[in-house]
Amino acid sequence: MKALRVGIAGLGTVGASVARIVVEQGEALSARCGRRLELKAVSARDKRKDRGFGMAGVEWFDDPVTLARSADIDLFAELMGGEGDPAKAAVEAALQRGVPVVTANKALLAHHGVELANAAESKDLALNFEAAVAGGIPIIKALREGLGANRISRVYGILNGTCNYILTTMEASGRSFEDVLAEAQRLGYAEADPTFDIGGMDTAHKLSLLAAVAFSNAPALDGIHVEGIERITPLDIKFAHEFGFRIKLLGLATRTANGVEQRVHPAMVPLGTPLADVDGVFNAVVAEGDLVGKSVYEGRGAGAGPTASAVMADVLDIARGVRLSAFGSPASRIQRPKIVPISEHSGACYLRFTVIDRPGVIAVLSRCLADQAISIESMLQRSRSPGGAVPVVMITHEAEESAMAKALSAVVATGIVMEQPCMVRIERF
Ligand SMILES: NC(=O)c1ccc[n+]([C@@H]2O[C@H](COP(=O)([O-])OP(=O)(O)OC[C@H]3O[C@@H](n4cnc5c(N)ncnc54)[C@H](OP(=O)(O)O)[C@@H]3O)[C@@H](O)[C@H]2O)c1
């Protein structure tokens, strides 16, 4: 059979690793998929940079869109990143020319996934994006194929290795968020501009894709409630342990009677449950299906090897002639889900108030919560500092978000707290 000629745009962490695999392991992979793979053409910004693989016989393009349009490639791998052009224009150009696409670009798909999936399906082409969610964990394949017969009720997990590394290190060392973030940047675990990771947006991009595949919907990024980990302190992590939890940044998508609820925020996860034990840069995803029950997937969520592993799985599928709808169901049939707003969510919470240590303060806190019908499961006030600031922490019973927001505003209005209350939702799986 004719070789599958691969064109790669983007030769950074992921692209260079994918190119190296095609060049160096082409034969072994060809034996596995029954078709020879050939690295035909590449594009990046700097032609002089050493990419760590032999470029002899590989055509160079300064412009990724021109590469995507080239008549010499049979597969286009978009590994540049970014929600707009040139990534979007290049993917569109490849599909228009009738070339299947593999991408690791969650931002592109979260924003333009349905439009691109329609373009792919109108020409009967694959648009594969395994590497866009949870790096090396084959979760898109698991949801789209292995669990394809299930009605998935909930999919959730730890989807950002940078945040998980920061929270794990804060816990182990007792150091502050700022301190650990600076170290993560020095070690290359966090970007120079970490806003997308720590603010939860990277997790939201991935969650929108997971939920789309799990529930056969269009991705609905703007329907995700997003909070990051910036306000978590070592004190919260310590109290979480005392109450029997660890704090993790989670992405959660749930099918409810009223629509789909999608949330990204730090959460307290019970010790001893699978997500609580996921440390460092690892990711994990849990899917709950009507037939299979709960299934758990864990692995490396980023980095050259794991991400290239996922990209290559998509390449091999195309070499084998496998084509599935990008989001599992035909793109023409998927629709934006009805979104359940966070205000309608109910759950238990951890609350930390920094109050002035004087008699009657606890009674004021309790009254503000009771006025909104929120009851307290347990409460701790460890230190004493008469007239000074002390933390008071509590775990509530299940309460509605809207009631919780009113109670916290009421607490602030009394003037007894010295900073905004900290609230972390509790997820009991
Ligand atoms: N890194 C990971 O662990 C990981 C994990 C999962 C998914 N992803 C996704 O994979 C994609 C690539 O990530 P990465 O970490 O490999 O990024 P990266 O290291 O920053 O590499 C980006 C590459 O794209 C090239 N590029 C950027 N703009 C270009 C343009 N206008 N024209 C041509 N080439 C251009 C760059 O060229 P130069 O090298 O010449 O500057 C570079 O080679 C992103 O969508 C990312 O979200 C990454």
The ligand as an ORCA input file, in Angstrom:
! r2SCAN-3c Opt
* xyz 0 1
  N       3.352     20.357     25.748
  C       2.493     19.489     26.214
  O       2.780     18.746     27.167
  C       1.127     19.372     25.604
  C       0.207     18.435     26.118
  C      -1.045     18.280     25.519
  C      -1.394     19.091     24.444
  N      -0.488     20.031     23.997
  C      -0.886     20.865     22.853
  O      -0.016     20.608     21.777
  C       0.147     21.792     20.993
  C       1.635     22.127     20.885
  O       2.148     22.330     22.181
  P       3.710     22.422     22.472
  O       3.885     22.327     23.936
  O       4.445     21.467     21.599
  O       4.012     23.928     22.007
  P       5.448     24.602     21.752
  O       6.525     23.814     22.371
  O       5.274     26.035     22.117
  O       5.601     24.482     20.165
  C       4.838     25.214     19.271
  C       5.409     25.000     17.892
  O       4.590     25.675     16.945
  C       5.418     26.482     16.101
  N       4.640     27.666     15.728
  C       4.038     28.564     16.526
  N       3.454     29.513     15.794
  C       3.702     29.208     14.494
  C       3.395     29.811     13.261
  N       2.697     30.952     13.213
  N       3.827     29.218     12.122
  C       4.531     28.064     12.159
  N       4.863     27.437     13.313
  C       4.447     28.007     14.456
  C       6.629     26.843     16.928
  O       7.705     27.168     16.074
  P       9.192     27.492     16.636
  O       9.662     26.251     17.324
  O       9.995     27.788     15.419
  O       9.017     28.651     17.557
  C       6.834     25.552     17.718
  O       7.610     24.670     16.975
  C      -0.711     22.866     21.693
  O      -1.990     22.899     21.112
  C      -0.818     22.355     23.118
  O      -1.960     22.813     23.794
  C       0.743     20.177     24.540
*
